[in-house]
């Protein structure tokens, strides 16, 4: 691993970065829906790798994502920050079960749409592309995007992500075809996370590794969900969705069964799902979730996560020699 670029990346992250304003992008995402994003280019004229950032179910929050943008751009990568909610008029302040149907696979397909758009830029080398996802939504989507099951939905010659990092992700989905092509996946989770949870991510890591997956789960001690957000006291939400028990497992017949509730349904990830599929998912969600969450931002843990993500991308994307 090249130490100097990573050191500069962390320095930029600590100082808050800065520089020219990002370029706006628009492209077709999941189900062909128009999606918007911001492209942050490093200085220079040489061709550079690209890292796509996919937000969580609280929407695009620049205060959380900026440190990652600064670190990755400082390491020499173009960075695309996708806004999956704004163009769809999804209000992140609404409870999850009252929003428009939008799931982890949709986040993954939006990220691939951003990658296809990046291929139009002559300075971007999409042979070196990485994906970083966060929380419920982008985090789960970044893991799904590594599955061959998803890659095979795309044209044979389409760009793909070489590696993914998932920060406090939703680790609830167990796809029947668990082949991830041994592309490196780094999952970062807190041991006190009672929103998505460490046990689910440990279980997912074992599930994927059993099929040859290259998955590392990094656990941060005394870290709650939201540790990479603005520092502050613990925020208790008695009605918050705790989905640490929720696991949706796809069987050989293609049906999905949620472990804790026992509710089954077809085509959990179908875009434009019919009312029966939505109703089954909502029943399973209600049966597996519990109420009560704690979140807390921590400056030291955020710096650690930014460094770990930047290091993962440096090793597996930025420093890779294109084939």
Backbone torsions as a table, in degrees:
resi	resn	phi	psi	omega
1	UNK	NA	136.9	178.9
2	UNK	-79.3	117.7	-172.1
3	UNK	-74.9	-38.0	-173.6
4	UNK	-63.1	-50.7	179.3
5	UNK	-58.5	-38.2	-179.5
6	UNK	-67.6	-39.9	176.6
7	UNK	-58.8	-45.2	179.2
8	UNK	-63.6	-37.2	179.4
9	UNK	-62.5	-44.8	-179.3
10	UNK	-67.7	-35.4	177.2
11	UNK	-63.1	-43.5	177.9
12	UNK	-62.5	-41.3	180.0
13	UNK	-62.1	-41.1	-178.7
14	UNK	-67.2	-32.5	-176.1
15	UNK	-89.4	-5.7	178.5
16	UNK	90.6	-0.3	173.4
17	UNK	68.3	-131.8	-176.5
18	UNK	124.1	-161.7	177.6
19	UNK	104.1	-167.4	-174.9
20	UNK	-66.0	156.3	179.3
21	UNK	-69.2	148.5	179.6
22	UNK	-70.6	158.1	175.9
23	UNK	-88.6	136.8	177.1
24	UNK	-75.8	144.6	176.2
25	UNK	-126.6	150.9	170.6
26	UNK	-139.2	137.5	-176.0
27	UNK	-158.4	171.7	178.1
28	UNK	-87.4	125.0	178.7
29	UNK	-105.8	-146.2	-179.2
30	UNK	-55.8	135.8	179.9
31	UNK	60.1	20.7	179.2
32	UNK	74.6	10.4	-177.4
33	UNK	-73.8	138.6	176.2
34	UNK	-62.4	131.8	-179.8
35	UNK	-126.7	149.7	177.5
36	UNK	-115.2	158.1	179.7
37	UNK	-157.0	171.7	175.3
38	UNK	-120.2	133.1	178.6
39	UNK	-106.2	119.6	177.3
40	UNK	-106.3	114.3	-178.1
41	UNK	-102.1	137.0	173.0
42	UNK	-72.4	159.2	178.5
43	UNK	-66.9	161.1	177.5
44	UNK	113.2	-175.3	-178.6
45	UNK	-125.5	-6.9	-177.2
46	UNK	-74.4	161.5	176.2
47	UNK	-72.8	142.8	-173.3
48	UNK	-133.3	155.8	173.3
49	UNK	-72.3	174.3	-178.5
50	UNK	-135.3	139.6	175.6
51	UNK	-121.9	127.6	178.3
52	UNK	-99.6	132.0	176.1
53	UNK	-107.5	131.0	-176.9
54	UNK	-121.5	118.4	-171.8
55	UNK	-72.6	174.6	179.9
56	UNK	-95.2	-168.6	-174.8
57	UNK	-77.6	5.7	171.3
58	UNK	-95.2	4.5	177.5
59	UNK	86.7	179.0	-178.4
60	UNK	-72.7	115.7	-177.5
61	UNK	-122.8	104.0	-174.5
62	UNK	-61.8	-32.8	-178.6
63	UNK	-62.7	-32.3	178.0
64	UNK	-80.8	-41.2	-169.0
65	UNK	-85.7	-19.7	-171.2
66	UNK	-60.7	-39.2	-179.1
67	UNK	-62.7	-36.7	177.1
68	UNK	-67.7	-42.2	178.1
69	UNK	-59.1	-47.9	-177.4
70	UNK	-62.8	-43.1	-178.0
71	UNK	-65.9	-44.8	-176.8
72	UNK	-71.7	-39.6	176.2
73	UNK	-66.6	-38.1	177.4
74	UNK	-65.3	-25.9	176.9
75	UNK	-82.9	-0.1	175.0
76	UNK	102.0	14.4	-178.9
77	UNK	-107.9	148.2	164.5
78	UNK	-73.8	144.7	-177.9
79	UNK	-127.1	128.4	177.3
80	UNK	-112.7	121.2	177.5
81	UNK	-103.7	112.7	-175.6
82	UNK	-87.3	139.4	171.6
83	UNK	-111.4	98.4	-178.1
84	UNK	-84.0	-17.9	-174.4
85	UNK	-94.8	-44.0	-174.1
86	UNK	-53.0	-52.1	-177.6
87	UNK	-66.6	-18.1	-179.8
88	UNK	-99.6	3.9	180.0
89	UNK	55.9	38.2	175.7
90	UNK	-87.5	124.2	-177.3
91	UNK	-93.8	108.5	-177.5
92	UNK	-68.1	-11.3	178.2
93	UNK	-78.3	-14.4	178.2
94	UNK	-79.1	149.9	173.9
95	UNK	-57.5	148.0	-174.9
96	UNK	-55.9	-37.6	-176.5
97	UNK	-80.2	1.7	178.1
98	UNK	-112.3	2.0	-179.7
99	UNK	-90.7	172.3	172.4
100	UNK	-61.6	148.7	-179.7
101	UNK	-64.8	113.6	179.0
102	UNK	-153.8	117.8	-170.9
103	UNK	-120.5	-174.4	-175.0
104	UNK	-61.4	-36.6	178.7
105	UNK	-64.8	-35.5	176.5
106	UNK	-62.5	-41.4	175.5
107	UNK	-59.1	-43.0	-179.7
108	UNK	-62.4	-42.5	-177.9
109	UNK	-71.8	-31.7	172.7
110	UNK	-62.6	-40.7	179.6
111	UNK	-63.6	-40.4	177.4
112	UNK	-67.5	-34.1	174.9
113	UNK	-62.1	-39.1	176.7
114	UNK	-64.6	-38.5	179.2
115	UNK	-65.4	-40.7	177.4
116	UNK	-64.1	-38.2	177.7
117	UNK	-66.4	-38.0	179.7
118	UNK	-61.3	-30.2	-178.9
119	UNK	-63.3	-17.9	179.1
120	UNK	-78.7	-14.1	-177.6
121	UNK	-89.7	120.9	-175.3
122	UNK	-64.7	-18.7	179.4
123	UNK	-85.8	-12.8	-175.1
124	UNK	-99.1	129.1	178.3
125	UNK	-100.7	97.2	-175.6
126	UNK	-74.7	-2.2	171.1
127	UNK	-70.7	-15.5	176.0
128	UNK	-121.5	90.7	-175.6
129	UNK	-133.1	138.4	177.2
130	UNK	-129.5	161.6	-177.6
131	UNK	-131.3	130.6	176.2
132	UNK	-122.6	122.5	-179.2
133	UNK	-121.2	156.7	-173.1
134	UNK	-128.6	136.5	167.0
135	UNK	57.5	-155.1	175.2
136	UNK	-72.9	118.9	-177.8
137	UNK	117.1	-94.9	-177.9
138	UNK	-63.3	-35.1	178.9
139	UNK	-66.1	-50.4	176.2
140	UNK	-63.4	-36.9	179.5
141	UNK	-64.9	-36.5	-179.7
142	UNK	-66.5	-33.3	176.7
143	UNK	-71.7	-44.2	177.7
144	UNK	-60.4	-35.9	-177.2
145	UNK	-62.6	-21.3	179.0
146	UNK	-80.7	-15.8	-177.4
147	UNK	-71.3	136.5	175.1
148	UNK	-59.1	-29.8	177.6
149	UNK	-56.2	-36.9	178.5
150	UNK	-83.6	-43.3	-179.9
151	UNK	-56.8	-37.6	-177.4
152	UNK	-70.9	-9.4	173.9
153	UNK	-75.6	-13.4	-173.8
154	UNK	-101.7	161.3	176.7
155	UNK	-56.3	150.3	-174.6
156	UNK	-59.8	-32.4	-177.1
157	UNK	-97.0	10.1	-178.3
158	UNK	-73.8	152.5	177.5
159	UNK	-64.7	153.7	177.4
160	UNK	-137.2	165.9	177.6
161	UNK	-87.0	133.1	178.8
162	UNK	-77.9	-29.5	-175.4
163	UNK	-156.6	159.5	178.5
164	UNK	-137.5	149.1	169.4
165	UNK	-125.5	135.7	-179.2
166	UNK	-124.9	117.3	-175.9
167	UNK	-101.7	117.0	-178.3
168	UNK	51.6	48.3	-170.6
169	UNK	-80.0	165.4	166.2
170	UNK	-76.5	111.5	-177.8
171	UNK	-104.4	35.6	-169.3
172	UNK	-88.4	-12.5	-167.8
173	UNK	-105.0	132.3	178.3
174	UNK	-121.8	94.5	-178.7
175	UNK	-73.9	138.6	-178.6
176	UNK	-57.7	-45.1	173.6
177	UNK	-87.0	95.2	-172.0
178	UNK	-91.0	10.8	-178.6
179	UNK	-66.1	121.5	177.2
180	UNK	-112.9	13.1	175.7
181	UNK	62.5	19.6	-179.3
182	UNK	59.5	19.8	175.0
183	UNK	-72.9	132.6	-171.8
184	UNK	-64.1	127.9	176.9
185	UNK	-120.2	125.2	176.9
186	UNK	-112.9	120.2	177.9
187	UNK	-108.6	127.7	-179.5
188	UNK	-117.1	123.7	-174.9
189	UNK	-145.6	150.5	176.9
190	UNK	-89.8	147.6	-178.2
191	UNK	-75.2	-11.8	178.1
192	UNK	-110.7	19.9	-179.2
193	UNK	-75.1	113.9	177.2
194	UNK	-114.0	28.2	171.3
195	UNK	-105.9	-58.5	176.7
196	UNK	-108.1	-45.7	165.8
197	UNK	96.4	141.3	177.0
198	UNK	-67.8	-45.0	-177.1
199	UNK	-56.3	-40.6	179.6
200	UNK	-64.3	-37.5	-179.2
201	UNK	-73.8	-36.6	173.8
202	UNK	-61.2	-43.4	179.9
203	UNK	-64.0	-43.1	178.8
204	UNK	-64.2	-41.7	178.1
205	UNK	-58.4	-44.2	178.7
206	UNK	-64.9	-39.7	-179.9
207	UNK	-61.1	-43.3	-179.0
208	UNK	-76.3	-38.0	178.7
209	UNK	-64.9	-31.0	178.2
210	UNK	-63.0	-20.5	177.2
211	UNK	-104.4	18.6	178.3
212	UNK	90.6	9.8	-178.1
213	UNK	-69.7	148.4	178.5
214	UNK	-101.1	84.7	-171.8
215	UNK	-124.1	129.3	175.4
216	UNK	-120.6	129.2	175.8
217	UNK	-107.4	116.1	177.4
218	UNK	-98.8	125.3	-178.6
219	UNK	-107.2	127.8	177.1
220	UNK	-99.2	122.7	-178.2
221	UNK	-71.5	141.9	178.1
222	UNK	57.7	30.2	179.9
223	UNK	-107.4	129.9	174.9
224	UNK	-96.5	169.7	175.3
225	UNK	-60.8	141.4	-178.5
226	UNK	84.4	17.3	-176.2
227	UNK	-62.8	-21.0	179.6
228	UNK	-95.2	12.4	174.6
229	UNK	-88.1	-175.7	179.5
230	UNK	-56.9	132.9	-179.1
231	UNK	-60.9	147.8	179.3
232	UNK	172.4	-175.8	-179.7
233	UNK	-72.4	169.2	176.8
234	UNK	-65.1	133.4	176.6
235	UNK	-107.2	115.1	178.7
236	UNK	-95.0	130.8	176.3
237	UNK	-125.1	99.1	-177.0
238	UNK	-59.5	-23.9	-179.4
239	UNK	-102.9	4.6	-177.7
240	UNK	-63.5	148.6	-177.9
241	UNK	-80.3	111.3	173.2
242	UNK	-98.8	109.3	-176.6
243	UNK	-112.0	26.4	-177.7
244	UNK	-65.5	-20.5	177.9
245	UNK	-89.8	-11.4	-170.4
246	UNK	-80.4	126.5	173.9
247	UNK	-141.5	118.1	176.6
248	UNK	-99.6	115.7	-174.7
249	UNK	-111.3	127.1	176.9
250	UNK	-87.7	129.9	179.3
251	UNK	-92.9	174.1	179.6
252	UNK	-58.9	-25.3	179.7
253	UNK	-84.8	0.4	-179.9
254	UNK	88.7	-11.4	178.6
255	UNK	-75.8	152.1	177.5
256	UNK	-105.5	141.0	176.3
257	UNK	-133.2	127.4	176.7
258	UNK	-86.4	127.7	-169.8
259	UNK	-62.4	-49.6	-172.2
260	UNK	-70.6	-41.3	-176.7
261	UNK	-88.2	-25.4	-175.8
262	UNK	78.4	3.4	-178.3
263	UNK	-75.8	134.4	178.5
264	UNK	-113.4	156.1	177.0
265	UNK	-162.6	167.0	179.8
266	UNK	-97.7	149.4	167.8
267	UNK	47.6	61.2	179.6
268	UNK	-52.8	-35.5	-173.6
269	UNK	-98.6	11.2	-177.5
270	UNK	-65.5	124.5	175.8
271	UNK	-75.3	132.6	-174.0
272	UNK	74.2	37.5	-174.1
273	UNK	-59.1	149.2	179.6
274	UNK	-78.3	167.2	-175.7
275	UNK	-58.5	-34.4	-178.9
276	UNK	-65.6	-41.6	178.5
277	UNK	-65.0	-44.5	179.2
278	UNK	-62.2	-41.5	-178.9
279	UNK	-64.8	-39.9	178.6
280	UNK	-65.5	-42.7	179.0
281	UNK	-63.5	-43.7	-178.7
282	UNK	-65.0	-35.9	176.3
283	UNK	-66.9	-41.0	179.4
284	UNK	-66.5	-39.8	177.7
285	UNK	-60.5	-47.5	-179.5
286	UNK	-63.8	-30.4	-178.0
287	UNK	-80.2	-24.3	-176.7
288	UNK	-104.6	-25.0	-177.2
289	UNK	-77.6	152.6	170.0
290	UNK	-122.9	164.7	-176.6
291	UNK	-101.1	140.2	176.2
292	UNK	116.2	113.2	179.6
293	UNK	-136.8	159.9	172.6
294	UNK	-128.3	136.9	175.1
295	UNK	-132.1	153.1	178.9
296	UNK	-164.4	128.2	173.7
297	UNK	-84.2	147.6	-177.8
298	UNK	-143.6	120.6	-174.1
299	UNK	-62.5	-42.1	-178.7
300	UNK	-65.9	-42.2	179.9
301	UNK	-69.1	-35.6	176.7
302	UNK	-62.9	-45.3	177.5
303	UNK	-59.1	-39.1	178.5
304	UNK	-64.7	-43.9	-179.6
305	UNK	-64.9	-42.6	178.4
306	UNK	-60.1	-44.5	178.8
307	UNK	-63.7	-39.9	-179.1
308	UNK	-69.1	-41.1	177.1
309	UNK	-63.0	-46.1	-179.9
310	UNK	-62.4	-40.4	178.4
311	UNK	-65.3	-40.6	177.9
312	UNK	-62.0	-44.6	179.7
313	UNK	-71.0	-34.8	176.3
314	UNK	-59.9	-46.4	-175.8
315	UNK	-70.7	-42.6	-168.2
316	UNK	-104.5	-8.5	-178.9
317	UNK	-131.5	-60.8	-170.2
318	UNK	-65.1	-40.9	-177.2
319	UNK	-90.6	1.0	-178.9
320	UNK	-73.3	137.4	176.0
321	UNK	-82.3	121.8	-177.7
322	UNK	-59.3	143.5	177.8
323	UNK	-88.8	NA	NA
